[in-house]
Amino acid sequence: MREHPDADDTPRPDVWTGRATNRVQWLLALVGAACMALGIELAVDSAWSSGTAPLVMSVVGCIAAGLLVLFGTLAFVHVDLKLDKECVEVRCGHMGLPRRRIPLSHVAGADFTALVTPRHWGGWGYRWRPEKGTAVVVRRGEGIVLRLWDGHTFTITVDNAETAVRVIRDRLRTIRPGTAA
């Protein structure tokens, strides 16, 4: 983490918010919409001569694949991070799901990481790897690594992650582990 000489003198807000966005996921959402459109087009204007079963399978398959891709990508177009005096809350996508709320009393420490990539976590989204912990990865770039008292880690990609780490560390100074804030 880079050291800033005036970083400790700046007042911290009661609620710190951050966000990371991935515009590439919008392209994947368009692919999902196109699959759904193809399924609807097949259902409405079919010229299938080989029977009803292949047509139904094609229509259902296209619509199901389209919905899965569309909603799966829209859930991880962006991540919102909210840090108040009691907890860290992570919300994904426009509906805010999946969501994780971690009380600060469960956090042992926070570290800044300059580069979090989907390649290291096996893709975009809400990820778990036994050797690395859990992560919400919506784009390549800086992030926060929360070290929890139970030995697990939780990584979040977010813009201005250095400031978030400073705010978390400031808040952790006043909290005892395992107690309510």
Number of C-alpha atoms within 10 A of each C-alpha: 12 6 8 7 7 7 10 12 7 7 8 13 11 10 12 16 18 17 18 24 19 15 11 12 21 15 12 18 22 15 17 24 21 16 23 24 16 17 23 16 12 18 15 10 8 11 9 10 8 8 8 10 9 12 18 14 12 16 23 17 15 22 21 16 17 23 17 17 20 23 15 17 24 18 23 27 24 25 29 21 23 16 23 18 19 17 18 20 16 22 21 25 21 13 10 15 13 15 15 14 14 16 19 28 20 21 26 20 17 22 19 20 18 15 13 23 18 17 10 12 19 12 14 21 23 18 17 14 11 7 8 14 16 19 24 28 32 30 27 18 17 19 28 26 21 25 18 19 14 10 9 15 19 19 23 26 30 27 20 16 24 21 17 23 21 18 22 24 17 14 19 21 9 12 18 14 15 14 10 11 16
